[in-house]
Amino acid sequence: MLTPETLRGYIEAGLACDELEVSGDGHHFEARIVCRAFEGKRLIARHQMVYAVLGDRMRQEIHALSMKTLTPAEAAENRSSN
């Protein structure tokens, strides 16, 4: 069964993340991904970048992945507003 730690490793291997948090139960996962590569990209493009990194694992190992994809500036703004 896929673990959050393994999924985290898959994402880290393909994206240079400033911050990465992954949780889940082995089938359903949630990820908060902060990455400079997301700058200037719309939400759908950011998600496509993550899906590209995960490739066939999205069909085979991962049943569901909910993502929050942020640039470092967006993440800093979220922290300051909380």
C-alpha positions in Angstrom: 0.0 0.0 0.0 1.2 3.5 -0.9 2.2 5.6 2.1 2.1 9.4 2.3 5.9 9.3 2.7 6.3 7.4 -0.5 4.0 9.7 -2.4 6.0 12.6 -1.0 9.2 11.1 -2.4 7.6 10.7 -5.9 6.6 14.4 -5.9 10.0 15.6 -4.5 11.8 13.5 -7.2 10.1 15.5 -10.0 9.5 18.9 -8.5 11.8 21.2 -6.6 9.4 22.0 -3.8 10.0 24.7 -1.2 7.4 23.0 1.0 5.6 19.7 0.7 3.1 18.2 3.1 1.3 14.9 2.2 -1.2 13.0 4.2 -3.5 10.1 3.4 -4.8 6.6 4.1 -3.1 4.7 1.3 -5.7 5.4 -1.3 -6.9 8.9 -0.8 -4.3 11.6 -0.3 -4.0 15.4 0.3 -1.0 17.4 -0.7 0.1 21.0 -0.1 2.8 21.8 -2.6 4.7 25.0 -2.6 7.0 25.3 -5.7 8.6 28.2 -7.5 7.9 26.4 -10.8 4.2 27.2 -10.3 4.8 31.0 -10.7 2.9 32.4 -13.6 0.8 29.2 -14.0 -2.9 28.7 -13.6 -4.3 26.1 -11.2 -4.9 23.5 -13.9 -1.4 23.9 -15.2 0.0 23.4 -11.7 -2.0 20.3 -11.2 -0.9 19.0 -14.6 2.7 19.4 -13.6 2.1 17.3 -10.5 0.2 14.6 -12.5 3.0 14.5 -15.0 5.5 13.8 -12.2 3.3 11.0 -10.9 2.6 9.5 -14.4 1.0 6.1 -14.4 0.9 6.0 -10.6 -2.2 8.2 -10.8 -4.0 5.3 -12.5 -2.3 2.4 -10.7 -1.5 3.3 -7.1 -3.3 6.6 -6.3 -7.1 6.5 -6.1 -7.5 10.1 -5.3 -5.3 13.1 -4.8 -6.5 16.5 -3.5 -3.9 19.2 -4.1 -3.3 22.7 -2.9 -0.6 24.1 -5.2 1.0 27.4 -4.2 3.9 29.6 -5.2 6.2 30.7 -2.3 4.7 34.2 -2.4 1.1 32.7 -2.1 2.2 30.5 0.7 3.7 33.4 2.6 0.5 35.5 2.0 -1.6 32.6 3.4 0.6 32.4 6.5 0.4 36.2 7.1 -3.4 36.2 6.8 -3.9 33.5 9.3 
